[in-house]
Amino acid sequence: MDVVVVGAGLAGLVAARELRAAGLDVVLLEARDRVGGRTWTAPFPAAGVRVDLGAEWLSPESHTALTTELTRYGLTTTQPPAAHHGGEISAAAGPVLDRMDVDAGRLDFDDPGWHRAAGDLDVSFAAYLDAICSDPDARAQLLASAFALMGADETEYSALHLLHEFAGFGSARAAFENESHRVAGGTDTLAKAIAAELGDTVALGQAVASIAADGTVTTTTGASHSARAAVVAVPVNCLAGIAFPAGMPLPDPHVGRAAKIWTRVSGIPAGTTSTSWPSLIETYAVDGAVAAFDLRRGPAAGQREATAAGLEARYPDAELGEQFWHDWTADPHALGTWCAAAPGQLGALQTLADHPGPLFFAGGDLSRRWMGWMDGAITSGADTAARAGAFLNGAPVSHARG
C-alpha cells in the first residue's frame, strides 16, 4: 500500500482521488457509515424537503475550487430567493467596516503564512471590536454578521481569522453581503460523486485508533493498514482521539460551535430571512422549513427549546412543527462545526498543515486559503496529495499552500 487516507470528507476524498490518479495504491478509511464529513444532506420528512444539516453556502465568485469540482461532476448551484447570507449592513456601521478593510488590507490572502503579517490583530473579535466600535447598535449588527461567517463565540475566535475572510472576499462588506448559493441537490452530492469515482477505494465504518510514525494506520477493531505514507483528513477537533507518535504538533481544538436547527413551518414564505443579536442570530426559510442558527450552548434539549421559543416570538403568525438537526458539537467524528481559530492558534494550524511526512494533514480546518469552507477542504486535499506524492517519489516536499 502506498497511502492510507483517513477521513472521507471533501479533503480526504479529493486527496484519495488525486493520489490514485497519480498511479498510487490508496485506501480511504472513514469512521462514519457515509461519506461527506461535515457536509450532509438528509430528508426532512415532516417538511417534505431535503436539507443540509451541515455545510451549505458558497460564493461562486470566491470559491472557485468548489465550483470547478461541481462542474467536473455535472453539478450546479442555485441561488435562493434571499441572496444575501448574513444580511445587509447599515450605514451606521460604515466607519467600522472601513477600518476593518484597512486591517484586512495588511493580509495577503494568497500567502500561506498570512497570519504572520498582523500578529497584533490575533485577539478575540470581541476585544478587537471594543477598540474600533462604540455604537451599540452597529456592534450588535456586526457581531451577528460575523457569526454567520465564524459560527463561534466572539470572545473565543480570532479577529485575524475573520479579517482573512474579508481579504478573500475583497472587503468586509462583500464578506457580509456576498451573494450566497447552494449546491443543487445538497452539498453532499459532491462527496457522493467523488466517492462513486473512487469505488472500493473507500471503506466505511473504519474508525482509526492510531497512526504510527511510518504511516501504519490501525483501526479501533485492530485492523492494520501498512503504507508508505498517511494523509489524515479528519477535523482538527478529533485529532486528540487518535494516538499519534510522541511529539506530533497537534493544535488545540478550534472554537467553532454553531447550532443549526431546521423546523417544519407554514406561514413563512421561502426566502424570508432575519438576523438578531445575541440569540436566534440568523434564520432563513425554504419551502416548508426554516433554519435557525445560534451559538451551541448547554444541553441539546435546552438548545432545541430555546430555538422553538425564539421562532414562536419572531414569527407569531406562523405554524411551527417538528425540529430536525445534527448536533455537530456532540458528534464524536466532528466535535464542532466549521473551523473558527482561537487567538494564538493560527500558527499551530499552519505547522500541522506543513508537516513534511510520511504523515500529512489535510482539511478545511487546515486550509491555507478558505479555512473552514468547503473550498478550503478541496484545495487542502489536492495540495496535500501533491505533497504526499512528492514525498513518495523522493522529491522535495513543499510547504502547504492549499
N, C-alpha and C positions, 0 to 999 in steps of 0.2 A: 504494500500500500504506500502511495506517495503522500497523500494528505487526508487527514480527518478534519472535517469541518463540523463544529459544534454549534448548533442553533440554526433553525430554518426560518428565521425572519428574512426580511429582504436582503440584508447584508450577507447572511450565510448562503442564501440561495444564489445570489449573484456571484459570490466568491466561488462556490462549487461549480457553477456553470462555466465561469471563465477558466478555472483550473482544468476542468475536464476538456474544454475546447483547446487548451494548450497541450493536450495529449497525456495528461497525468491521470493516475488511478486515484479516484476520490470516493469517499463515503461521507454522507452528511447525516449526522445524528441529531434528532430532535426529541426533546423530552415530552412534548405535547402529543396529542393524537391528531394534530392538524398542523399545517404549515402557516406561515404568516406572522408569527410572533405577536407584536402589538398592533398589527392590522388584522381585523377580524370582522367580517360581515355576516350577520346572522338574521334569520327570520324573526320578526316580532309578530307572532300570530294574532295577538289581541288587536293590533293596529292594522294588520293586513299589509305590512310593508317589511322590506329588508332594511336593516340599519347597520351603520358602522359603530361597533362598540368601542373601538379604539381610534387609531389614526384615520383622518377623514379628509382634511383640507390640503389643497396645493394651490400654488400660484404658477400658472403655466409659463409666464414670462421669466420667473426667477428659478423655478425648479425644473431646469431643462434636462437633467439626467433622468428624472422620473418621466417626463413627457416622452423622452426618447425611448425608454423602456415600454411605455404604453403603446407607442406607435409600432414598436417591434412585434408586439403580440396582438395587434389589431384592436387594442382597447382605446377608449375615448374618454374625454372628460365632459362633465355637464356643469353648467353654471346655474346655481339655484336662483329662485326669484329674488331673494335678498343677496346681492352680490358681495356686500361688504361683511367680512368676518371680524367682529370686534367693534363695529360702529364708527361713525364719523366723529371727528374731534372738533370741539367747539373753538371759537376764536379766542376765548379766554386762555386756552392752553397754548396758543401760538408761540409766545416768547419762550416757553419751556421747550417746545418742540425744536425751536431754532437752536437753543443751547444744546439739546441732545444731538442735533445734527453736527454741530461743531465738534462735540466729543467723539461721535461716531466717525467723523472725518479723520480722526487720528489712526484709524484702523484700516489696514489693507485686507479686505475680505478674502483675497486670494492667497495671502501669506499663511502657510500652515501654523506659524508661530505668532499669529495676530495678537494674542493676548499680551505679549511682551511689550507692545508699543505703548500701553497705557495702564501700567500696573496700579497707578493711583486711583483708577476707576473700578478696581476689583473690590468693591464694597457692596453691601446689600443694596438692592434697589430702593428700599425704604430710606436708608441713610443718604443715598445719592439724591433722591427726590427732596429730602429735607433741606438740602443745601441749595436747591435751584427753584423750588416751587413753594410759595407761601399762600397761594389761593386754595382754600379747602375744596371748592367745587372742582377746580381744574385738577387738583391732586387726585380726587376720587375718580374722576374720569380717566386719568392716565393710569391709575392702578388697575382699573377694570380692563382697559385696553391691553395693558401689559400682561395681565393674567391670561388673556386669550392666546398670547404667544408663549408664555413661560409655564403656566399651569402650576404655580407654586406660591408659597407664602413670600410676600415681598420683603420680609425680614430675613429670609433664608437664601434667596438666589442672588447671583452676582449681577450688578448693573452692567458690568463689562460684557457678560454673555448677551444681555439684551441689546447693548449697543452694537455688538457684532451683527445681530439680526438686522438692525437699522442699516448698517453698512451694506449688507447683502441686498436689501430691498431698495436701497438708494436714498432713503430718508426715513425718519421716524413716522411721518405722516403716511408715507407709502406703506410702511410695515403695518400700521394700524388700520389703514383704509384700503389695502390692496384688494383687488377683485379675486375672490376665492372660488375655486372649482372643486368638484368631487370627481372621483373615478366612476364612470358609468358602470352600474352593476355592483359597486362596492370596492373598497380598496384591496381586499384580499384576492380579488380576481387576478391581480398581477402575480402575487405569490403562487397562486394555484397554477398559473400559466407557466411560470418558470419551473415549478416542481414537476409539472407534466412533461416538460422537456427533459428533465433530469431522470425521470423514471425511477428505476430501482436503486439509483444512487442515494435516494432519500430513505432513511429508516426512522419511522415514528416510534414514539413510546420508549425512547432510549435516553433516559436521564443520565448525565455524566457525573461521576463521583470524584474522579481525579484525573489530572493530566501531568504526565512526567516530563522531565526536562528534555528527554529525547523525542517527545511528541507522542508517546504512547498514551492512549485515552482509555480509561476504564469506566464502565457504566455502573450504576447502582446495583445491577443484577450480577456484577462480576465479570461481564464480558469485556474482553480486552481487544483493542484495535491498535496494532503497531503501525506506525507510519514514520516517514522521514520528516514530516512537519505537521503541525496542527494549526488550524485557524479557529479561534474562539470568537464566536459572534453571538454571545448572549448579552442581555442587558448588564450594564455595569453593576447595578444593584444586586445581581445574582452571583457575581464572581466569588464573593466570600463563601458561598455554598459549595464551591469546588476546591478540592485540595490541589494546590499548585506547588511547584518547587519552592523551597525557602528563598526568600529574598525577592520574589516576584513583586514588582512595584504596583500593587493593586490600589487604585484610588478609593477614597471613601465613597459611600453612596451619594448619588445626586439627589436633589430635593424635589423633583417633580412629583406631585401628588394631587392631580385633579380628579374630581368625580364627575362622570358624565352619565346622567340618568335619563333614559327615554321614558316617556309617559304617553299612554294612549289618550287621544284627545279628539274632541269635536268642538267646533266653535272657534278655533284659532286658524285662520287661513294659512296655507303654505306660504312660506316666505316671511312670516311675521318674526321679528327679532326684538330683543330687548337686552339692555345692559343695566347693571346697577352695582353698587358697592356698599357694604363689603360682603353681602350674601346674595345667593342666587345670581351670580355675576353675569351670566350670559344665558339666554335662551334663544332657540330658533325652531321654527316649525316646518315640518314636511307634511305631506298628505297623511292624515291620520295619527300623527305623533308629534311630540315636542321634545327636544333635547334640552336639558338644563345642565349647566356647568357650575361647579363650585369647588372650593378647596376641600379636599378629603379630610374630614375631621371625625374623631370619635368612633363609636360603634357603627357598623354598617346599617343597622336598623334605624338608628338616630339620623344618619345621613339621608336615608330614604324618606323618613317622616318630615325632616326639615325641607326637603325638596318639594314634597307634596303640599305642605303648608304654604311655602313660598309661591308655588304656581297658583294655588287657590286664591291667594291675595292679589297676585298680579293679573290674573285672568278670571275675575269673579263670574263672568257670564259663560265661561267655557265648561264643558263636561269632561272631567278628568277620570281616567281609569287606571288600568294596571301599569306597573312600572317594569322596566327591563334595563339591566345594566350589567357590566362586568367590573368587579372591584379589583382593578389592576394593582392597587397598593397592597392588597392582601394576597394576590396571586403569587405563589412561590416561584413562578417562572418569569416574573416581571418585577415585583416588589416596588412598583412605582409606575408613573406614566412616562411621558417623553422626558428627555434629559433637560433639567434645569440645573446648571452648575452652581455650586455654592461658592462664595468668596474664597479664594485661595485654592480652588480645585482645578482650575483650567490647565495649569502646568502638569499636574499629575495625569490628567486625561490625555494630554499630548504625549507624555512619556510612555504611557501604555500603548498608544497607537503606534509609536515609533519602535516598539520592541523588535529587535532585529532577527528573531528566530532562534531555534526552529518553532517556537511558539509565537504566533501572530494574533493580533486582536483587531476585530472589526466591529462596526455597528454604528447606528445613528448617534448613539451616545458619545462615540469617539470621533465622529467625522470632523475633519479639519475645515469643512465648509458649512453645510447646513446641519449643524449639530442639533439633534432632537427631531429632525424632519425625516420623512421617507426619502427625500432626495439625498440626504446625508448618508442614510443607510446604504443606498445604491452606490454612491461614489466611494464610500469607505470599503464596501465589499469588493468592488472592482480593483481599487488601488491595492488592497491587501492581497488579493490574488496575484497581482503583478509582482508584489514584493516577495511573496512566498515562492512564486515561480523563479524569480531571480536567485533566491537562496538555494533552491534545489538544483539550479543549473550552475552553481558555483560563481555566480556574478555578484557584483556589489549590490547590497540591499539599500535602497534609498530611504530617506525619511518619509513618513506618511504624508500624503497630500490629498487624499480623498475625503 
